Amino acid sequence: MADWFASGRIIDLVLVLVALEVAALPWLLKLFNSSVQLSQLLPNIIAGAALMLALRFSLTDAPWIWISLAMLVALGAHLLDLILRIRADR
């Protein structure tokens, strides 16, 4: 199990699960007749996935530039999520 963490494979598994979640979300939203749209959820999902990718880069001793780029993507997605939520409250 320690090898799964050291090699970053555990993060790969989690990212695959996130991709499956995104693929299933349209069906789930329709199944539960939700008023939430996939486009409202994507910035939050992207931010989380980018942070997991930054963790994977860190665990595998990738160059610092890849870690910082993944964190920058997470920041951008997080800020977009905040902007969309603030606009929706108006």
C-alpha positions as CSV (number, residue, x, y, z in Angstrom):
1,M,0.0,0.0,0.0
2,A,2.9,2.4,0.7
3,D,4.0,1.9,-2.9
4,W,0.6,3.1,-4.1
5,F,1.2,6.4,-2.3
6,A,4.9,6.8,-3.1
7,S,4.3,6.2,-6.8
8,G,1.3,8.4,-6.9
9,R,-1.0,5.6,-8.2
10,I,-3.4,6.2,-5.4
11,I,-4.0,9.7,-6.8
12,D,-4.4,8.2,-10.3
13,L,-7.2,6.0,-8.9
14,V,-8.9,8.9,-7.3
15,L,-8.7,10.9,-10.5
16,V,-10.3,8.0,-12.4
17,L,-13.1,8.0,-9.8
18,V,-13.6,11.7,-10.3
19,A,-13.8,11.3,-14.1
20,L,-16.4,8.6,-13.6
21,E,-18.3,10.9,-11.3
22,V,-18.3,13.6,-13.9
23,A,-19.4,11.2,-16.5
24,A,-22.3,10.0,-14.3
25,L,-23.4,13.4,-13.1
26,P,-25.7,14.3,-16.0
27,W,-27.6,11.0,-15.5
28,L,-27.7,11.5,-11.7
29,L,-28.9,15.1,-12.0
30,K,-31.7,14.0,-14.4
31,L,-32.5,11.0,-12.2
32,F,-33.1,13.1,-9.2
33,N,-34.7,16.0,-11.1
34,S,-32.1,18.4,-9.8
35,S,-32.1,22.0,-10.8
36,V,-28.3,22.1,-10.4
37,Q,-26.5,22.0,-13.8
38,L,-23.2,20.2,-14.5
39,S,-21.7,23.5,-15.5
40,Q,-22.3,24.8,-11.9
41,L,-20.4,21.9,-10.4
42,L,-17.4,21.7,-12.8
43,P,-15.3,24.5,-11.4
44,N,-15.4,22.9,-8.0
45,I,-14.6,19.5,-9.4
46,I,-11.7,20.9,-11.5
47,A,-10.3,22.7,-8.5
48,G,-10.3,19.5,-6.5
49,A,-8.8,17.4,-9.3
50,A,-6.0,20.0,-9.9
51,L,-5.1,19.9,-6.2
52,M,-5.0,16.1,-6.3
53,L,-2.7,16.4,-9.4
54,A,-0.5,18.8,-7.5
55,L,-0.3,16.2,-4.7
56,R,0.6,13.5,-7.2
57,F,3.4,15.7,-8.6
58,S,4.7,16.3,-5.1
59,L,4.6,12.6,-4.2
60,T,6.5,11.7,-7.3
61,D,9.1,14.4,-6.9
62,A,8.1,16.2,-10.1
63,P,9.7,19.5,-10.9
64,W,8.3,22.4,-8.9
65,I,6.9,24.1,-12.0
66,W,4.3,21.3,-12.5
67,I,3.2,21.5,-8.9
68,S,2.8,25.2,-9.1
69,L,0.9,25.0,-12.5
70,A,-1.5,22.5,-11.0
71,M,-2.1,24.7,-8.0
72,L,-2.6,27.7,-10.3
73,V,-5.3,25.8,-12.2
74,A,-6.9,24.9,-8.9
75,L,-6.8,28.6,-7.9
76,G,-8.4,29.7,-11.2
77,A,-11.2,27.1,-10.9
78,H,-11.8,28.0,-7.3
79,L,-12.1,31.7,-8.1
80,L,-14.4,30.9,-11.0
81,D,-16.6,28.8,-8.6
82,L,-16.7,31.7,-6.2
83,I,-17.7,34.2,-8.9
84,L,-20.4,32.0,-10.2
85,R,-21.8,31.4,-6.7
86,I,-21.8,35.2,-5.9
87,R,-23.5,36.0,-9.2
88,A,-26.1,33.3,-8.6
89,D,-27.0,34.9,-5.2
90,R,-27.9,38.2,-6.8
